[in-house]
Amino acid sequence: MKHPKDQMPPSRRIADDLRSQIKSGQLPPGFKLPAVRVLAERYDVTQNPVLKALATLKAEGLVDSIHGSGVYVRQAHPVRRLGPDRYARHRWEMTTVEAHANDRPDSPAVVQQGGQAQDVALVEADERTAAALEIAAGDLVYERARVMTRDGSPTHTMTSYYRQADVEGTPLVDSRPGIAGRSGGFQVLTDQGLPPQKITEDLSARMPTADEALLLDLPVGEPVVELHRITRTSDGRPVEYARGIHAASRFAWSYTFDIPD
């Protein structure tokens, strides 16, 4: 009787073997894979199954092909775990983040330097922004569009919208790189008499647009997680609406909560 692996299509068998070697570290990040001809000889197949296997691994984000050079194991990105604690008041001044080797909380951790570039403009609120901020569609709002980085590599975008009167003349309308003011946007809102107290987040996954894939340096086939956030004061007044696009391989969301009645 044939072993189940012998019944697999050759391309799948090759992809499974190379994937296992990559994930075990036997083929480390940056390693150049043997030429297609060499792999075909190693697996005793024609070159076509090898090409299909490499295409599969590229679609999974495990390898990159560099024209004229070869196929390389893709560099892994540390994974940042996101939960409610990232909004804690004692973190508002922090510009470093802790990330992990993978999505397991007990995996080795590394501290990375966060950064952000931003563009600020007055724009007309679209329907979703207007509904979130409880204003009329078309009203002018401040748009603060940011590209967030860790150790210089882009990880996600975050675009926040504010009522014009709430932030006029504050560091939130300053387009210089870095957090707003000395302690971040939530502290600026607090100083304006609008302390953030409650956050609502909606998450969904999708494939990136071409511009998003280019901006975040995403491999072929990697999805993004889209986040919509509404920040309110203790009396329920919305003070910020934000849209974020996160590279799926660089984040994991984690929440601990009591089960409602």
VEXLO-906615 format. One line per 2 residues: their letters; for each residue x, y, z of N, C-alpha, C. Coordinates in Angstrom, 3 decimals, padded with zeros to 6 digits. Example, Ala and Ser with C-alpha at 12.3 -4.5 7.8 and 13.67 -1.06 7.14 Angstrom:
2
AS> 013.190 -005.690 007.800 012.300 -004.500 007.800 013.200 -003.300 007.800 | 012.850 -002.250 007.080 013.670 -001.060 007.140 012.900 000.030 007.870 $
This chain:
261
MK> 000.840 -001.190 000.000 000.000 000.000 000.000 000.882 001.249 000.000 | 000.495 002.209 -000.818 001.283 003.432 -000.897 001.066 004.294 000.335 $
HP> 002.137 004.965 000.747 002.044 005.927 001.833 001.244 007.130 001.329 | 000.406 007.751 002.204 -000.385 008.905 001.766 000.443 009.996 001.106 $
KD> 001.689 010.197 001.575 002.524 011.227 000.973 002.849 010.898 -000.478 | 002.947 009.593 -000.788 003.259 009.199 -002.150 002.098 009.484 -003.094 $
QM> 000.904 009.646 -002.535 -000.266 009.919 -003.354 -000.499 011.417 -003.560 | 000.277 012.247 -002.875 000.147 013.697 -003.036 000.664 014.129 -004.400 $
PP> 000.113 015.217 -004.943 000.731 015.814 -006.123 002.165 016.224 -005.777 | 003.116 016.044 -006.682 004.515 016.376 -006.379 004.699 017.801 -005.881 $
SR> 003.956 018.747 -006.454 004.129 020.144 -006.044 003.743 020.333 -004.580 | 002.682 019.651 -004.128 002.269 019.769 -002.730 003.294 019.117 -001.813 $
RI> 003.810 017.964 -002.214 004.810 017.274 -001.402 006.057 018.148 -001.236 | 006.480 018.790 -002.310 007.664 019.651 -002.250 007.386 020.872 -001.375 $
AD> 006.211 021.484 -001.561 005.854 022.658 -000.761 005.785 022.299 000.721 | 005.180 021.150 001.049 005.083 020.730 002.449 006.458 020.533 003.068 $
DL> 007.367 019.935 002.307 008.707 019.666 002.825 009.469 020.965 003.052 | 009.434 021.859 002.079 010.155 023.128 002.225 009.521 023.987 003.322 $
RS> 008.195 023.960 003.404 007.508 024.727 004.450 007.929 024.238 005.832 | 008.002 022.928 006.002 008.417 022.360 007.278 009.833 022.787 007.638 $
QI> 010.711 022.793 006.661 012.099 023.195 006.912 012.196 024.678 007.262 | 011.346 025.494 006.636 011.356 026.932 006.927 010.848 027.184 008.345 $
KS> 009.727 026.548 008.696 009.120 026.809 009.998 009.931 026.228 011.148 | 010.709 025.190 010.874 011.555 024.614 011.922 012.857 025.382 012.096 $
GQ> 013.146 026.275 011.164 014.399 027.025 011.219 015.536 026.357 010.486 | 015.284 025.179 009.931 016.328 024.499 009.161 016.734 025.333 007.953 $
LP> 015.754 026.030 007.372 016.021 027.015 006.327 015.720 028.374 006.942 | 016.734 029.101 007.417 016.505 030.324 008.187 016.133 031.515 007.301 $
PG> 015.602 032.597 007.901 015.294 033.806 007.141 016.521 034.306 006.375 | 016.312 034.665 005.127 017.405 035.141 004.287 018.127 034.050 003.520 $
FK> 017.826 032.788 003.825 018.498 031.670 003.153 018.065 031.615 001.691 | 019.025 031.439 000.803 018.729 031.323 -000.623 018.468 029.860 -000.961 $
LP> 017.288 029.583 -001.496 016.948 028.217 -001.866 017.763 027.781 -003.085 | 018.003 026.476 -003.197 018.702 025.986 -004.393 017.925 026.340 -005.660 $
AV> 018.633 026.346 -006.767 018.002 026.648 -008.051 016.910 025.630 -008.356 | 015.962 026.023 -009.197 014.848 025.147 -009.556 015.362 023.817 -010.108 $
RV> 016.376 023.874 -010.935 016.941 022.660 -011.523 017.464 021.726 -010.443 | 018.142 022.298 -009.440 018.708 021.487 -008.357 017.590 020.872 -007.517 $
LA> 016.545 021.661 -007.221 015.423 021.132 -006.447 014.696 020.028 -007.222 | 014.572 020.199 -008.524 013.923 019.168 -009.341 014.692 017.858 -009.266 $
ER> 016.010 017.942 -009.301 016.825 016.731 -009.192 016.707 016.122 -007.798 | 016.659 016.979 -006.788 016.589 016.485 -005.416 015.285 015.728 -005.173 $
YD> 014.184 016.250 -005.702 012.879 015.621 -005.480 012.487 014.661 -006.601 | 013.393 014.482 -007.548 013.183 013.530 -008.648 011.891 013.846 -009.409 $
VT> 011.769 015.097 -009.813 010.601 015.543 -010.585 011.088 016.468 -011.701 | 010.155 016.846 -012.557 010.476 017.876 -013.545 010.462 019.235 -012.855 $
QN> 010.818 020.275 -013.582 010.895 021.599 -012.958 009.519 022.196 -012.687 | 008.500 021.783 -013.416 007.179 022.390 -013.259 006.611 022.219 -011.849 $
PV> 006.650 021.018 -011.216 006.163 020.901 -009.833 006.936 021.774 -008.850 | 008.226 021.945 -009.101 009.029 022.807 -008.230 008.545 024.251 -008.332 $
LK> 008.309 024.699 -009.556 007.822 026.065 -009.761 006.471 026.266 -009.076 | 005.589 025.268 -009.164 004.283 025.357 -008.496 004.449 025.409 -006.981 $
AL> 005.374 024.603 -006.452 005.610 024.589 -005.004 006.141 025.938 -004.524 | 007.062 026.511 -005.270 007.617 027.817 -004.894 006.558 028.909 -004.985 $
AT> 005.673 028.811 -005.975 004.581 029.783 -006.089 003.658 029.690 -004.877 | 003.413 028.464 -004.396 002.588 028.274 -003.205 003.232 028.921 -001.987 $
LK> 004.516 028.690 -001.809 005.224 029.254 -000.654 005.291 030.778 -000.742 | 005.411 031.308 -001.939 005.425 032.758 -002.115 004.064 033.331 -001.760 $
AE> 002.987 032.651 -002.187 001.633 033.122 -001.869 001.372 033.089 -000.373 | 002.023 032.188 000.339 001.867 032.093 001.799 002.770 033.078 002.534 $
GL> 003.603 033.805 001.797 004.484 034.773 002.427 005.718 034.186 003.068 | 006.073 032.950 002.685 007.233 032.291 003.294 008.517 032.541 002.523 $
VD> 008.424 032.840 001.230 009.620 033.097 000.428 009.385 034.313 -000.446 | 010.479 034.920 -000.862 010.463 036.028 -001.823 011.335 035.648 -003.001 $
SI> 010.916 036.041 -004.171 011.767 035.835 -005.345 012.328 037.177 -005.779 | 013.624 037.209 -006.024 014.307 038.422 -006.475 014.787 038.181 -007.893 $
HG> 014.272 038.991 -008.815 014.573 038.787 -010.226 016.082 038.802 -010.469 | 016.556 037.767 -011.133 017.968 037.684 -011.467 018.844 037.178 -010.342 $
SG> 018.257 036.919 -009.182 019.055 036.468 -008.044 018.616 035.097 -007.539 | 017.307 034.914 -007.306 016.839 033.624 -006.816 015.687 033.760 -005.851 $
VY> 015.394 032.689 -005.140 014.294 032.637 -004.180 014.879 032.539 -002.775 | 014.398 033.379 -001.878 014.948 033.470 -000.527 013.844 033.268 000.509 $
VR> 014.207 032.677 001.637 013.275 032.575 002.760 013.017 033.984 003.275 | 011.750 034.319 003.397 011.370 035.676 003.784 011.745 035.954 005.237 $
QA> 012.219 037.176 005.477 012.524 037.590 006.836 011.242 037.643 007.655 | 011.256 037.055 008.842 010.078 037.050 009.710 009.980 038.371 010.468 $
HP> 008.761 038.828 010.709 008.528 040.045 011.483 008.050 039.677 012.882 | 008.576 040.328 013.918 008.035 040.093 015.258 006.556 040.439 015.297 $
VR> 005.813 039.714 016.123 004.367 039.888 016.218 004.033 040.689 017.477 | 003.284 041.757 017.312 002.851 042.556 018.455 001.454 042.123 018.860 $
RL> 001.276 041.823 020.143 -000.027 041.425 020.668 -000.793 042.681 021.098 | -002.009 042.820 020.595 -002.814 044.002 020.874 -004.031 043.629 021.712 $
GP> -004.257 044.399 022.752 -005.424 044.214 023.602 -005.773 045.543 024.246 | -006.769 045.575 025.126 -007.176 046.831 025.755 -006.055 047.543 026.504 $
DR> -005.074 046.775 027.002 -004.019 047.391 027.806 -003.156 048.355 027.004 | -003.198 048.273 025.672 -002.370 049.197 024.883 -002.863 050.634 024.985 $
YA> -004.100 050.811 025.471 -004.654 052.148 025.636 -004.507 052.669 027.065 | -003.861 051.901 027.929 -003.730 052.294 029.334 -003.065 053.672 029.450 $
RH> -003.518 054.456 030.391 -003.019 055.830 030.532 -001.513 055.893 030.770 | -000.977 054.911 031.494 000.451 054.960 031.775 001.291 054.678 030.536 $
RW> 000.651 054.263 029.445 001.377 053.989 028.206 001.337 055.158 027.216 | 000.603 056.210 027.525 000.385 057.267 026.545 001.687 057.928 026.088 $
EM> 002.698 057.971 026.932 003.952 058.612 026.569 004.944 057.646 025.914 | 004.629 056.349 025.890 005.596 055.356 025.425 005.738 055.376 023.907 $
TT> 006.970 055.250 023.443 007.234 055.175 022.002 007.891 053.852 021.626 | 008.038 052.949 022.605 008.543 051.605 022.311 007.411 050.598 022.508 $
VE> 007.514 049.475 021.800 006.509 048.418 021.925 007.211 047.085 022.096 | 006.499 046.135 022.710 007.028 044.783 022.875 006.397 043.875 021.840 $
AH> 007.224 043.150 021.110 006.740 042.206 020.106 007.330 040.837 020.412 | 006.730 039.797 019.808 007.135 038.422 020.073 007.566 037.725 018.792 $
AN> 008.293 036.638 018.957 008.796 035.904 017.805 007.661 035.333 016.962 | 006.538 035.006 017.595 005.363 034.522 016.877 004.131 034.937 017.662 $
DR> 002.954 034.370 017.310 001.723 034.826 017.953 001.464 034.197 019.315 | 002.392 033.376 019.823 002.242 032.795 021.164 002.740 033.797 022.208 $
PD> 001.966 034.033 023.267 002.391 035.016 024.266 003.660 034.624 025.015 | 004.007 033.312 025.027 005.197 032.881 025.743 006.428 032.800 024.833 $
SP> 006.305 033.258 023.595 007.461 033.238 022.692 008.418 034.366 023.064 | 009.694 034.243 022.664 010.677 035.271 023.021 010.224 036.666 022.603 $
AV> 010.462 037.638 023.496 010.010 039.009 023.255 011.191 039.911 022.923 | 010.900 040.960 022.178 011.889 041.962 021.836 011.225 043.326 021.922 $
VQ> 011.956 044.328 022.380 011.438 045.692 022.448 011.839 046.424 021.172 | 010.858 047.010 020.497 011.118 047.723 019.255 010.737 049.187 019.401 $
QG> 011.441 050.025 018.658 011.165 051.458 018.680 010.049 051.782 017.699 | 008.974 052.342 018.226 007.871 052.729 017.366 008.087 054.113 016.781 $
GQ> 007.459 054.352 015.654 007.542 055.660 015.020 006.329 055.880 014.139 | 006.128 057.125 013.727 005.019 057.400 012.832 005.268 058.678 012.048 $
AQ> 004.893 058.617 010.771 004.862 059.802 009.920 003.397 060.131 009.694 | 003.070 061.397 009.515 001.661 061.754 009.432 001.419 062.962 008.534 $
DV> 000.236 062.959 007.951 -000.259 064.097 007.180 -001.554 064.552 007.829 | -001.693 065.857 008.026 -002.881 066.415 008.661 -003.567 067.366 007.696 $
AL> -004.886 067.237 007.575 -005.629 068.097 006.663 -007.061 068.250 007.149 | -007.690 069.365 006.758 -009.116 069.543 006.974 -009.849 068.935 005.790 $
VE> -010.762 068.016 006.053 -011.494 067.340 004.983 -012.981 067.292 005.346 | -013.796 067.001 004.347 -015.222 066.834 004.600 -015.478 065.426 005.138 $
AD> -016.257 065.313 006.168 -016.554 064.019 006.769 -017.440 063.191 005.837 | -017.011 061.935 005.561 -017.885 061.050 004.809 -018.973 060.531 005.751 $
ER> -019.873 059.712 005.209 -021.027 059.301 006.002 -020.626 058.492 007.242 | -019.642 057.573 007.083 -019.261 056.750 008.226 -018.568 057.589 009.300 $
TA> -017.696 058.504 008.882 -017.021 059.375 009.838 -018.029 060.268 010.548 | -018.960 060.824 009.790 -019.970 061.702 010.377 -020.822 060.954 011.396 $
AA> -021.219 059.721 011.064 -022.028 058.940 011.994 -021.258 058.636 013.268 | -019.969 058.327 013.123 -019.160 057.994 014.295 -018.969 059.203 015.205 $
LE> -018.770 060.381 014.611 -018.530 061.588 015.401 -019.819 062.336 015.732 | -020.947 061.815 015.249 -022.265 062.401 015.506 -022.327 063.842 015.008 $
IA> -021.915 064.014 013.756 -021.988 065.303 013.074 -022.667 065.071 011.727 | -022.804 066.118 010.935 -023.438 065.993 009.626 -022.396 065.633 008.575 $
AG> -022.782 064.764 007.641 -021.899 064.447 006.525 -021.545 065.731 005.779 | -020.268 065.881 005.453 -019.809 067.092 004.778 -019.228 068.126 005.714 $
DL> -019.479 068.003 007.020 -018.855 068.918 007.979 -017.338 068.746 007.916 | -016.610 069.821 008.146 -015.155 069.748 008.136 -014.647 069.071 009.407 $
VY> -013.720 068.138 009.225 -013.066 067.452 010.340 -011.573 067.438 010.070 | -010.810 067.311 011.140 -009.368 067.130 010.966 -009.080 065.654 010.725 $
ER> -008.341 065.385 009.653 -007.896 064.033 009.308 -006.400 063.941 009.605 | -006.029 062.964 010.416 -004.632 062.752 010.797 -004.221 061.369 010.307 $
AR> -003.608 061.319 009.134 -003.266 060.050 008.481 -001.825 059.687 008.813 | -001.652 058.518 009.450 -000.327 058.122 009.920 000.102 056.779 009.333 $
VM> 001.400 056.655 009.100 002.018 055.372 008.780 002.876 055.000 009.972 | 002.558 053.867 010.610 003.237 053.459 011.831 004.362 052.474 011.508 $
TR> 005.464 052.602 012.224 006.624 051.742 011.990 007.111 051.133 013.290 | 007.839 050.019 013.166 008.584 049.429 014.281 009.999 049.216 013.788 $
DG> 010.951 049.824 014.469 012.356 049.767 014.045 012.498 050.152 012.576 | 011.700 051.126 012.151 011.810 051.670 010.806 011.019 050.947 009.737 $
SP> 010.427 049.798 010.054 009.660 049.035 009.063 008.168 049.306 009.249 | 007.428 049.616 008.174 006.006 049.907 008.313 005.219 048.677 008.738 $
TH> 004.278 048.863 009.661 003.464 047.752 010.159 001.979 047.985 009.936 | 001.539 049.241 009.993 000.130 049.528 009.802 -000.086 051.015 009.576 $
TM> -001.268 051.332 009.106 -001.664 052.729 008.985 -002.774 052.997 009.985 | -002.898 054.244 010.402 -003.986 054.646 011.286 -004.373 056.075 010.911 $
TS> -005.625 056.248 010.537 -006.124 057.568 010.164 -007.225 057.954 011.125 | -006.996 059.035 011.878 -007.950 059.488 012.889 -008.654 060.751 012.416 $
YY> -009.916 060.875 012.854 -010.731 062.038 012.505 -011.261 062.668 013.788 | -011.241 064.010 013.812 -011.671 064.760 014.987 -012.570 065.918 014.560 $
RQ> -013.520 066.255 015.430 -014.284 067.476 015.206 -013.309 068.656 015.204 | -013.526 069.586 014.288 -012.587 070.689 014.133 -012.421 071.486 015.421 $
AD> -013.521 071.795 016.077 -013.451 072.620 017.286 -012.727 071.923 018.429 | -012.713 070.593 018.435 -012.105 069.847 019.539 -010.590 069.938 019.553 $
VE> -009.977 070.051 018.380 -008.515 069.932 018.310 -007.841 071.118 017.637 | -008.591 072.123 017.239 -007.995 073.292 016.584 -006.898 073.883 017.456 $
GT> -005.711 074.088 016.865 -004.601 074.709 017.578 -003.850 073.796 018.528 | -004.165 072.501 018.552 -003.494 071.554 019.445 -002.430 070.765 018.679 $
PL> -001.583 070.012 019.404 -000.585 069.170 018.721 -001.188 068.126 017.787 | -002.479 067.835 017.906 -003.098 066.846 017.030 -003.206 067.330 015.587 $
VD> -003.032 068.628 015.365 -003.060 069.131 013.991 -001.652 069.513 013.517 | -000.661 069.044 014.248 000.746 069.252 013.883 001.198 068.051 013.057 $
SR> 001.695 068.289 011.858 002.052 067.196 010.954 003.478 066.686 011.127 | 004.197 067.186 012.124 005.548 066.678 012.344 005.514 065.215 012.785 $
PG> 006.522 064.406 012.409 006.534 062.988 012.774 006.532 062.802 014.290 | 006.025 061.647 014.722 006.037 061.305 016.140 004.664 061.464 016.774 $
IA> 004.583 061.102 018.057 003.306 061.198 018.758 002.917 062.663 018.911 | 001.646 062.904 019.126 001.152 064.273 019.271 001.578 064.845 020.615 $
GR> 002.266 065.976 020.569 002.717 066.592 021.812 003.726 065.727 022.534 | 003.770 065.861 023.840 004.747 065.115 024.633 004.211 063.766 025.101 $
SG> 002.874 063.600 025.082 002.312 062.391 025.683 001.273 061.699 024.825 | 001.141 062.085 023.567 000.233 061.382 022.674 -001.147 062.011 022.563 $
GF> -001.907 061.506 021.578 -003.194 062.096 021.241 -004.226 062.040 022.347 | -004.269 060.934 023.102 -005.271 060.835 024.163 -005.015 061.863 025.263 $
QV> -003.730 062.168 025.525 -003.418 063.192 026.519 -003.831 064.569 026.005 | -003.653 064.795 024.706 -004.083 066.067 024.122 -005.593 066.240 024.304 $
LT> -006.355 065.195 024.030 -007.805 065.274 024.219 -008.152 065.507 025.692 | -007.416 064.865 026.593 -007.634 065.074 028.021 -007.388 066.525 028.397 $
DQ> -006.302 067.093 027.872 -005.987 068.492 028.140 -007.047 069.440 027.594 | -007.783 068.983 026.583 -008.864 069.775 026.004 -010.175 069.615 026.776 $
GL> -010.132 068.873 027.879 -011.334 068.636 028.650 -012.204 067.537 028.082 | -011.587 066.667 027.247 -012.306 065.573 026.612 -011.575 064.255 026.865 $
PP> -011.430 063.853 028.124 -010.636 062.652 028.433 -011.269 061.382 027.871 | -010.523 060.602 027.083 -011.055 059.331 026.561 -011.344 058.358 027.694 $
QK> -012.482 057.689 027.602 -012.873 056.750 028.656 -013.331 055.412 028.090 | -013.946 055.414 026.909 -014.527 054.196 026.367 -014.173 054.066 024.890 $
IT> -013.803 052.849 024.478 -013.408 052.600 023.093 -014.226 051.446 022.529 | -014.715 051.635 021.323 -015.378 050.570 020.579 -014.525 050.246 019.366 $
ED> -014.185 048.960 019.180 -013.373 048.530 018.040 -014.119 047.474 017.238 | -014.076 047.608 015.927 -014.589 046.595 015.011 -013.443 046.146 014.127 $
LS> -013.236 044.820 014.011 -012.144 044.258 013.227 -012.698 043.384 012.113 | -012.053 043.436 010.964 -012.405 042.542 009.856 -011.151 042.310 009.027 $
AR> -011.095 041.146 008.380 -009.938 040.788 007.544 -010.329 040.862 006.080 | -009.381 041.238 005.242 -009.586 041.303 003.798 -008.230 041.308 003.117 $
MP> -008.252 041.190 001.804 -007.020 041.314 001.046 -006.696 042.799 000.846 | -005.422 043.148 000.799 -005.056 044.563 000.678 -005.262 045.091 -000.731 $
TA> -005.397 046.393 -000.827 -005.339 047.037 -002.130 -003.882 047.043 -002.589 | -003.661 047.349 -003.861 -002.294 047.397 -004.372 -001.475 048.448 -003.624 $
DE> -002.081 049.597 -003.330 -001.361 050.659 -002.615 -001.011 050.224 -001.195 | -001.927 049.534 -000.525 -001.663 049.073 000.840 -000.556 048.034 000.861 $
AL> -000.572 047.111 -000.103 000.466 046.081 -000.166 001.834 046.711 -000.374 | 001.895 047.744 -001.216 003.162 048.425 -001.476 003.617 049.205 -000.243 $
LL> 002.704 049.924 000.378 003.050 050.754 001.530 003.545 049.928 002.703 | 002.899 048.766 002.948 003.244 047.924 004.093 004.229 046.819 003.743 $
DL> 004.704 046.795 002.504 005.673 045.799 002.042 005.162 044.393 002.312 | 003.948 044.108 001.841 003.312 042.823 002.101 003.682 041.807 001.025 $
PV> 003.906 040.562 001.415 004.126 039.519 000.407 002.822 039.204 -000.305 | 002.945 038.607 -001.478 001.758 038.203 -002.222 000.929 037.243 -001.368 $
GE> -000.365 037.504 -001.284 -001.248 036.601 -000.556 -001.478 036.942 000.902 | -000.764 037.940 001.455 -000.981 038.269 002.871 -002.165 039.211 003.023 $
PV> -003.116 038.869 003.889 -004.258 039.755 004.121 -003.895 040.882 005.086 | -004.830 041.788 005.243 -004.708 042.837 006.252 -005.911 042.744 007.180 $
VE> -005.755 043.304 008.363 -006.858 043.429 009.310 -007.240 044.910 009.364 | -008.494 045.178 009.060 -008.987 046.554 009.084 -009.680 046.815 010.407 $
LH> -009.294 047.895 011.065 -009.832 048.254 012.369 -010.590 049.576 012.264 | -011.759 049.630 012.878 -012.512 050.880 013.021 -012.686 051.123 014.515 $
RI> -012.310 052.314 014.974 -012.315 052.625 016.406 -013.058 053.928 016.665 | -013.941 053.896 017.649 -014.594 055.114 018.118 -014.214 055.311 019.579 $
TR> -013.680 056.476 019.894 -013.255 056.811 021.253 -014.233 057.826 021.827 | -014.718 057.560 023.045 -015.724 058.420 023.670 -015.283 058.830 025.070 $
TS> -015.837 059.931 025.529 -015.642 060.360 026.912 -016.579 059.557 027.811 | -016.507 059.780 029.107 -017.316 059.010 030.054 -018.805 059.254 029.864 $
DG> -019.188 060.421 029.329 -020.602 060.693 029.097 -021.058 060.288 027.697 | -020.193 059.557 026.961 -020.577 059.017 025.666 -020.316 059.914 024.475 $
RP> -019.695 061.074 024.672 -019.429 061.981 023.551 -018.271 061.451 022.713 | -018.452 061.238 021.401 -017.339 060.764 020.563 -016.314 061.868 020.339 $
VE> -015.032 061.550 020.539 -013.972 062.537 020.361 -012.960 062.131 019.295 | -013.043 060.872 018.824 -012.145 060.419 017.763 -012.788 059.240 017.036 $
YA> -012.622 059.234 015.716 -012.966 058.064 014.919 -011.711 057.714 014.132 | -011.310 056.441 014.154 -010.060 056.039 013.511 -010.270 054.803 012.656 $
RG> -009.530 054.761 011.542 -009.501 053.595 010.664 -008.056 053.139 010.567 | -007.817 051.850 010.793 -006.455 051.312 010.722 -006.379 050.130 009.787 $
IH> -005.239 049.995 009.102 -004.970 048.855 008.239 -003.697 048.197 008.749 | -003.810 046.941 009.228 -002.700 046.246 009.872 -002.239 045.053 009.032 $
AA> -000.926 044.908 008.867 -000.383 043.705 008.228 -000.690 042.513 009.127 | -001.412 041.526 008.597 -001.933 040.441 009.437 -000.832 039.635 010.108 $
SR> 000.324 039.482 009.461 001.375 038.637 010.021 002.129 039.316 011.164 | 001.891 040.589 011.399 002.684 041.338 012.376 001.913 041.687 013.641 $
FA> 000.666 041.185 013.724 -000.158 041.496 014.889 -000.980 040.280 015.300 | -001.309 040.226 016.594 -002.274 039.265 017.116 -003.121 040.017 018.134 $
WS> -004.428 039.825 018.103 -005.323 040.503 019.035 -005.665 039.564 020.183 | -005.644 040.096 021.385 -005.882 039.267 022.565 -006.741 040.039 023.561 $
YT> -007.863 039.441 023.971 -008.778 040.100 024.902 -009.173 039.142 026.025 | -009.180 039.648 027.228 -009.679 038.910 028.385 -010.850 039.698 028.958 $
FD> -011.997 039.038 029.127 -013.174 039.774 029.602 -014.114 038.827 030.333 | -014.971 039.424 031.158 -016.009 038.662 031.840 -017.111 038.312 030.844 $
IP> -017.682 037.126 030.970 -018.783 036.717 030.111 -020.050 037.443 030.540 | -020.696 038.162 029.627 -021.932 038.895 030.005 -023.050 037.936 030.397 $
D> -023.974 038.437 031.209 -025.144 037.644 031.600 -026.043 037.399 030.386 $
